[in-house]
């Protein structure tokens, strides 16, 4: 997806508009999604509310400072990355991750500077994660190559349907697996880990992980084939 001027000129309310149906936090905001947040509290005040689990405050922060966050993200994207995804993709990921931090009580920032450090770290990690996944799929070889191409096709189609479609599709694919270990193997593989590294991470023998991976790949390809015939 290439970044262009019209894309970058979208209103701050677009993130809210896209996410409203998916997050109770954003449903709570109400009002005109394209307008300014009702509260013009400073960052320290919003941070206090977020530390108390107020997801509305997180949404107000993200929407109000979208331009600043996306400028930071664009600075992290080299030309090859921009051919795969743009700042809106990463911005949406940062919004969801902040919402999760607030919802689960993990937000530990004590000051505005610490909050911005967390936001920028989330943005950098999101860029790395997405870049690593796409490069994994592009560079897959041997028996993994066709499987990777099928996954890439699904992710591209999901991206065209919805700017948050890729992450939704990843969750959908992972959830086709019923075993938690298989899900972990697939997730780590998608984000660039080799099978031997995955084996070390989950405390299994390399041969065992390799056999599981073969079954995971065959099961998912079978599922994809059935879906295409439906």
C-alpha positions as CSV (number, residue, x, y, z in Angstrom):
1,X,0.0,0.0,0.0
2,X,1.7,3.3,-1.1
3,X,1.4,6.4,1.0
4,X,0.0,9.4,-0.7
5,X,-0.9,13.0,0.1
6,X,-4.7,12.4,0.2
7,X,-4.2,9.5,2.6
8,X,-2.0,11.5,4.9
9,X,-4.5,14.4,4.9
10,X,-7.4,12.4,6.4
11,X,-8.9,13.9,9.5
12,X,-7.9,12.9,12.9
13,X,-11.3,11.4,13.4
14,X,-10.8,8.7,10.8
15,X,-9.1,6.3,13.3
16,X,-12.1,6.8,15.6
17,X,-14.6,6.2,12.7
18,X,-12.9,2.9,11.8
19,X,-12.5,1.6,15.3
20,X,-15.9,2.6,16.8
21,X,-17.6,-0.7,16.1
22,X,-14.7,-2.7,17.5
23,X,-13.9,-1.1,20.8
24,X,-16.2,-0.3,23.7
25,X,-13.7,2.5,24.5
26,X,-14.5,4.3,21.3
27,X,-18.2,3.7,21.5
28,X,-18.1,5.6,24.8
29,X,-16.8,8.7,23.1
30,X,-20.0,9.4,21.2
31,X,-20.5,12.7,19.3
32,X,-19.1,13.5,15.9
33,X,-16.1,11.3,15.1
34,X,-14.7,13.9,12.8
35,X,-14.6,16.7,15.4
36,X,-12.3,17.6,18.2
37,X,-12.4,15.5,21.4
38,X,-14.9,17.0,23.8
39,X,-12.2,17.4,26.5
40,X,-9.1,19.6,26.0
41,X,-7.3,18.3,29.0
42,X,-3.6,18.4,29.0
43,X,-1.5,15.2,28.6
44,X,-0.8,14.9,32.3
45,X,-4.6,14.9,33.1
46,X,-5.3,12.3,30.3
47,X,-2.4,10.2,31.6
48,X,-3.9,10.2,35.1
49,X,-7.2,9.0,33.7
50,X,-5.5,6.3,31.6
51,X,-3.6,5.0,34.6
52,X,-7.0,4.6,36.3
53,X,-8.1,2.4,33.4
54,X,-10.0,5.1,31.4
55,X,-10.0,3.9,27.8
56,X,-11.9,7.0,26.7
57,X,-8.9,9.1,27.8
58,X,-6.6,6.8,25.7
59,X,-8.8,7.4,22.6
60,X,-8.8,11.1,23.1
61,X,-5.0,11.1,23.4
62,X,-4.5,9.0,20.3
63,X,-6.9,11.0,18.2
64,X,-5.7,14.4,19.4
65,X,-2.0,13.6,18.7
66,X,-2.4,11.5,15.5
67,X,-0.4,13.9,13.4
68,X,2.6,13.8,15.8
69,X,2.5,10.0,16.1
70,X,2.3,9.5,12.4
71,X,5.1,11.9,11.7
72,X,7.2,9.8,14.0
73,X,6.1,6.6,12.2
74,X,6.8,8.0,8.8
75,X,10.4,8.8,9.9
76,X,10.8,5.0,10.7
77,X,9.5,3.9,7.3
78,X,12.1,3.4,4.5
79,X,11.0,3.2,0.9
80,X,10.9,-0.6,0.8
81,X,8.6,-0.6,3.9
82,X,6.3,2.0,2.3
83,X,5.6,-0.5,-0.5
84,X,4.3,-2.9,2.1
85,X,2.4,-0.7,4.5
86,X,2.0,2.9,5.5
87,X,1.8,5.1,8.6
88,X,-2.0,4.6,9.0
89,X,-1.5,0.8,9.4
90,X,1.1,1.4,12.2
91,X,-0.9,4.2,13.8
92,X,-3.9,1.9,14.2
93,X,-1.7,-0.7,15.8
94,X,-0.3,1.8,18.3
95,X,-3.9,2.9,19.1
96,X,-4.9,-0.7,19.8
97,X,-1.8,-1.4,21.9
98,X,-2.3,1.7,24.0
99,X,-5.9,0.7,24.5
100,X,-4.8,-2.8,25.6
101,X,-2.3,-1.3,28.1
102,X,-5.0,0.9,29.6
103,X,-7.6,-1.9,29.7
104,X,-5.3,-4.4,31.4
105,X,-3.8,-1.9,33.9
106,X,-0.3,-2.2,32.4
107,X,0.3,1.5,31.8
108,X,3.1,2.6,34.2
109,X,4.1,5.9,32.7
110,X,4.3,8.6,35.4
111,X,4.9,11.7,33.3
112,X,4.2,13.1,29.9
113,X,7.7,12.3,28.8
114,X,7.4,8.7,29.9
115,X,4.1,8.4,28.0
116,X,5.5,9.7,24.8
117,X,8.5,7.4,25.2
118,X,6.1,4.5,25.5
119,X,4.1,5.6,22.4
120,X,7.2,6.0,20.3
121,X,8.5,2.6,21.5
122,X,5.1,1.1,20.5
123,X,5.4,2.7,17.1
124,X,8.9,1.5,16.5
125,X,8.0,-2.1,17.6
126,X,4.9,-2.1,15.4
127,X,7.0,-1.1,12.4
128,X,9.6,-3.8,13.2
129,X,6.9,-6.5,13.7
130,X,5.0,-5.8,10.5
131,X,8.2,-5.4,8.4
132,X,9.5,-8.7,9.8
133,X,6.3,-10.5,9.0
134,X,6.1,-9.3,5.4
135,X,9.8,-10.1,4.8
136,X,9.3,-13.5,6.3
137,X,6.6,-14.2,3.8
138,X,8.6,-12.8,0.9
139,X,11.7,-14.8,1.6
140,X,10.1,-18.2,2.5
141,X,11.7,-21.0,0.5
142,X,11.1,-24.7,-0.3
143,X,7.8,-26.2,1.0
144,X,7.1,-23.0,2.9
145,X,7.1,-20.8,-0.3
146,X,3.6,-21.7,-1.5
147,X,2.2,-21.5,2.0
148,X,3.8,-18.0,2.4
149,X,2.3,-16.8,-0.9
150,X,-1.1,-18.0,0.1
151,X,-0.8,-16.1,3.4
152,X,0.5,-13.0,1.6
153,X,-2.5,-13.1,-0.7
154,X,-4.9,-13.3,2.2
155,X,-3.3,-10.5,4.0
156,X,-3.3,-8.3,0.9
157,X,-7.0,-9.0,0.3
158,X,-7.7,-8.2,4.0
159,X,-5.8,-5.0,3.7
160,X,-7.9,-3.9,0.7
161,X,-11.1,-4.6,2.6
162,X,-10.1,-2.7,5.8
163,X,-7.0,-0.8,7.0
164,X,-7.1,-3.0,10.1
165,X,-7.7,-6.1,8.0
166,X,-4.2,-7.6,8.2
167,X,-4.2,-7.9,12.0
168,X,-7.7,-9.3,12.0
169,X,-6.8,-11.8,9.3
170,X,-3.7,-12.9,11.3
171,X,-5.9,-13.5,14.3
172,X,-8.3,-15.4,12.1
173,X,-5.6,-17.7,10.7
174,X,-4.0,-18.3,14.1
175,X,-7.4,-19.2,15.5
176,X,-7.9,-21.9,12.9
177,X,-5.4,-23.9,15.1
178,X,-6.9,-25.5,18.2
179,X,-3.6,-26.2,20.0
180,X,-2.0,-23.3,21.9
181,X,1.5,-24.6,21.1
182,X,0.7,-24.7,17.4
183,X,-0.6,-21.2,17.6
184,X,2.6,-20.0,19.3
185,X,4.7,-21.8,16.6
186,X,2.8,-20.1,13.8
187,X,2.9,-16.7,15.4
188,X,6.7,-16.9,16.0
189,X,7.2,-18.2,12.4
190,X,5.2,-15.3,11.0
191,X,7.3,-12.8,12.7
192,X,10.6,-14.2,11.5
193,X,11.8,-16.9,13.9
194,X,13.4,-20.0,12.6
195,X,12.1,-23.3,13.7
196,X,15.2,-24.0,15.8
197,X,14.7,-20.7,17.5
198,X,11.1,-21.5,18.1
199,X,12.0,-24.8,19.6
200,X,14.4,-23.2,22.1
201,X,11.7,-20.6,22.9
202,X,9.0,-23.0,23.8
203,X,11.3,-25.7,25.2
204,X,10.7,-28.4,22.6
205,X,13.0,-30.5,20.5
206,X,13.8,-29.1,17.1
207,X,12.5,-32.3,15.4
208,X,9.2,-32.1,17.3
209,X,8.7,-28.5,16.3
210,X,9.5,-29.3,12.7
211,X,6.9,-32.1,12.6
212,X,4.3,-29.8,14.2
213,X,5.1,-27.1,11.6
214,X,4.6,-29.5,8.8
215,X,1.2,-30.4,10.2
216,X,0.3,-26.7,10.8
217,X,1.2,-25.8,7.2
218,X,-0.8,-28.7,5.7
219,X,-3.8,-28.1,8.0
220,X,-4.0,-24.4,7.1
221,X,-3.5,-25.0,3.4
222,X,-6.4,-27.5,3.5
223,X,-8.5,-24.9,5.3
224,X,-7.6,-22.2,2.7
225,X,-8.6,-24.6,-0.1
226,X,-11.9,-25.4,1.5
227,X,-12.6,-21.7,1.9
228,X,-11.9,-21.0,-1.8
229,X,-14.3,-23.7,-2.8
230,X,-17.1,-22.5,-0.6
